[in-house]
Amino acid sequence: MKTIDLLSCPEAVLTLELKLMKSKELERHTRKLLLKLGISDYDAVMASVIKAIAKLDAEKTDRFSVLQEIIVSLLPDNSDEAPHSKIKHAEVVKRLAIVMMLLVAKKFHHIHSTSA
């Protein structure tokens, strides 16, 4: 699946496709989506996301919105951007949060399954 397809496919299809992807492919999509948002420092973003996920309460239902807020806080300042562009960014951030949450979960699972 191409990164552009992640942004346009229905959520049910996205969920199924993401579950089948390996960590490397999720990383590739994450890097491309971050670049689409103007963020080139993948490692810094992942470090922030991993720290934030570790601090999230497991019972919170708004984990994705917290993650979306973190991603938005890392975006470069584009205050002169057109409103329709901000809407597109919001959709990219929404999908990116899903991909990143799954990527962190897969990496976490891999670490624990190999150390057991």
C-alpha positions as CSV (number, residue, x, y, z in Angstrom):
1,M,0.0,0.0,0.0
2,K,1.3,3.5,-0.9
3,T,1.4,6.2,1.7
4,I,-1.1,8.3,-0.3
5,D,-3.5,5.4,-0.1
6,L,-3.4,5.6,3.7
7,L,-4.9,9.0,3.5
8,S,-7.7,8.2,1.1
9,C,-8.9,4.7,2.0
10,P,-11.9,4.1,4.3
11,E,-11.0,3.6,8.0
12,A,-12.1,-0.1,7.9
13,V,-9.7,-0.8,5.1
14,L,-6.9,1.2,6.8
15,T,-7.3,-0.7,10.0
16,L,-7.0,-4.1,8.2
17,E,-4.1,-3.0,6.1
18,L,-2.1,-1.5,9.0
19,K,-2.6,-4.7,11.1
20,L,-0.9,-6.7,8.3
21,M,2.0,-4.3,7.9
22,K,5.4,-5.0,9.4
23,S,7.2,-2.4,11.5
24,K,9.6,-1.4,8.7
25,E,6.6,-0.6,6.5
26,L,4.9,1.3,9.3
27,E,8.1,3.3,9.8
28,R,8.3,4.2,6.1
29,H,4.8,5.4,6.1
30,T,5.4,7.4,9.3
31,R,8.5,9.1,7.8
32,K,6.6,10.0,4.7
33,L,3.5,11.4,6.5
34,L,5.8,13.4,8.8
35,L,7.6,14.9,5.8
36,K,4.2,15.7,4.3
37,L,3.5,17.7,7.4
38,G,6.9,19.4,7.2
39,I,8.7,17.4,9.9
40,S,12.0,15.8,9.0
41,D,13.3,14.7,12.4
42,Y,11.6,11.2,12.7
43,D,13.7,10.2,15.7
44,A,12.8,13.2,17.8
45,V,9.1,12.8,17.0
46,M,9.2,9.1,17.8
47,A,11.0,9.8,21.1
48,S,8.3,12.3,22.1
49,V,5.5,10.0,21.0
50,I,7.0,7.0,22.9
51,K,7.5,9.1,26.1
52,A,3.9,10.4,25.8
53,I,2.4,6.9,25.2
54,A,4.3,5.6,28.2
55,K,2.7,8.3,30.4
56,L,-0.9,7.8,29.1
57,D,-3.3,6.2,31.4
58,A,-4.5,2.9,30.0
59,E,-8.1,3.7,30.9
60,K,-8.1,7.0,29.0
61,T,-10.3,6.8,25.9
62,D,-8.8,9.8,24.2
63,R,-5.3,8.4,23.7
64,F,-5.4,9.2,20.0
65,S,-6.4,12.8,20.5
66,V,-3.5,13.2,23.0
67,L,-1.2,11.8,20.4
68,Q,-2.6,14.1,17.7
69,E,-2.0,17.1,20.0
70,I,1.6,16.1,20.4
71,I,2.1,15.8,16.7
72,V,0.4,19.1,16.1
73,S,2.7,20.7,18.7
74,L,5.7,19.5,16.7
75,L,4.5,21.0,13.4
76,P,6.4,23.9,12.0
77,D,4.5,27.2,12.3
78,N,2.5,27.7,9.1
79,S,0.1,30.5,10.4
80,D,-0.2,31.9,6.8
81,E,-1.5,28.6,5.5
82,A,-4.9,28.5,3.7
83,P,-7.8,27.0,5.7
84,H,-8.3,24.1,3.3
85,S,-4.7,23.1,3.8
86,K,-5.2,23.0,7.6
87,I,-8.1,20.6,7.1
88,K,-5.8,18.4,5.0
89,H,-3.2,18.6,7.7
90,A,-5.8,17.5,10.3
91,E,-6.6,14.4,8.3
92,V,-2.9,13.6,7.9
93,V,-2.4,14.0,11.7
94,K,-5.4,11.8,12.4
95,R,-4.1,9.0,10.2
96,L,-0.5,9.5,11.4
97,A,-1.5,9.1,15.0
98,I,-3.1,5.7,14.2
99,V,0.0,4.6,12.3
100,M,2.4,5.7,15.1
101,M,0.4,4.1,17.9
102,L,0.4,0.8,16.0
103,L,4.1,1.1,15.3
104,V,5.0,1.8,18.9
105,A,2.8,-1.2,20.0
106,K,4.5,-3.5,17.5
107,K,7.9,-2.4,18.6
108,F,7.0,-2.9,22.2
109,H,5.6,-6.3,21.5
110,H,8.7,-7.3,19.6
111,I,11.0,-6.2,22.4
112,H,9.0,-8.1,25.0
113,S,8.6,-11.3,22.9
114,T,12.4,-11.5,22.1
115,S,13.5,-10.8,25.7
116,A,11.2,-13.5,27.1
